[in-house]
């Protein structure tokens, strides 16, 4: 069994789940840009339930 470890952009957290890594980075940059989940969802034309 092969286990991969992914590192978030900040390099401070080790994540073994790619979905978790994507959610972490999406939230990180969303907050950095000052966007709410609703505003980002609107820009991406998706439901807010998909926004971390």
N, C-alpha and C positions, 0 to 999 in steps of 0.2 A: 504494500500500500504506500502510495506517495502522498505526502502532505506538503502543501505549499503554504508559505507564509507571505502575506502581502503587507506592505508597510504604507501607512497613510502618508500624505504629503508632508506632514510635520515631522515624520520620523519618530514620533514619540510613542505610537501605539502599534503593536503587532496584531494583525488580524489574519485569521485563517480562512475567512469567508469573503469571497469577492463581492457578494451582494452587500455585506456589512461595510466593506471598504468604499464601495461606490456611494452608499448612503452617507457615510462619514464625510467624504470629500464634497458631495453635493451640499450637505448642510454647512460645512465649513465655508465654502465659497458663496453660498446663498447669504449667510450672515455677514460675510466680509463685504458683500455688495449692498447690504442693508435691505434685502428683499424679504418679504414675508413668504410663508408657504403659499398663500393664496396668490400673491403677485407673481411668483415664479411659475406656479401652475398655469396661471392665465397666459403668461408669455410663452410657455411650452405647449399651450393648448391641450392640457391634460387635467384630470380631476385632482383635487388637493389630496386625496387619499394616497397618491403616488409620490408625494413630496415629503422627504425627511426633514 
